[in-house]
């Protein structure tokens, strides 16, 4: 009988008590919003309680919840009781409000490319392993669900493989953000991450932005990652040279089974300040961004806040900022929770505080757009003109 089975959360399924409770499949990047009844039931799915005992505790409706959770591969039904005390324990941390869900770690500013639109200054600086360990430990304690390892080019960090191995001890999702030029047959077996995000800014036009031969190396990296069973996502910046290439890019990326294609408009920062001729017309860029791109771009926030509400970033020294564009508010050695509180005092924007957004019926879809991009166009609390153009097309 089903009542004699013992439900247990699957490996890499984590529960978090955010603004509303969730279950998250970190291996596949799937997030399930739960009601309190379902959340409390799943907490008890540790393999030590039979369905019969769960029904006695939670009521008859829990059988329907358990069947759905099994169908969605959130839990297994075991034939026997789990006796290992450690396996009964499922860490559900207390999350701050707003919840911290995603962290971007710039582990180095070294890079082998000189892309014309890069916003970061190239420096021979690398994160100490102790800082890295402190960051991920603190992130887990606050209930984070996705770590993104970036640079510069993170594979140029002298201890990157040690860092990747250390990440294996954590259940949150691991994403490597790379330019793809260093990924090859010699190191693909060591890339023990859930996802690799690569940059591709066109087909023939890509190399005019990123350097000769880069496109072929990225294409090879996509093939190797796909064959290794690692999710591939692609980030593309709209610029003047690639406006006519998006139809062919979509065909190319779908043929390579790319999971997510994110398209954005660059912020005027870093090297782009010296290459303003690359900027595409806003209306043309908006048409591209409204037509192309696929996959679940991110698990966006809800409620009254704008962009970045669930994100923080660290530079190689452990200085914590909202997303890398804004100034840091403190260092990880002061505690991530303290830095998170400061971030939300200084860099947390309510949608209704953004000029003109309170009059827009699409404000909770675009959430006011990118605050730094709005700042580069003249007003931190003004509208993001790119998202406004996209909204006009949607309307």
Buried (B, 14 or more C-beta within 10 A) or exposed (E): EEEEBBBBBBEBBBBBBBBEBBBBBBBBBBBBBBEEBBBBBBBBBBBBBBBBEBBEEBEEEBBEBBBEBBEBEBBBBBEEEBEEEEEBEBEBBEBBEBBBBBBBBBBBBBBBBEBBBBBBEBEEBBBEBEBBEBBBBBBBBBBBBBBBBBBBBBBBBEBBBEBBEBBEEBBBBBBBBBBBBBBEEEEBEEBBBBBBBBBBBBBEBBBBBBBEEBBEBBBBBBEBBBEBEBBBBBBBBBBEBBBEBBEEBBEBBEEBEBBBBBBBBBBBBBBBEEBEEBBBEBEEBBBBBBEBBBBEEBBEBEEBBBBBBBBBBBBBBBBBBBBBBBEBBBBBEEBBEBBBBBBBEEBBBBBEBBEEBEEBEBBBEBBBBBBBBBBBBEEBBBBBBBBBBBBEEEE
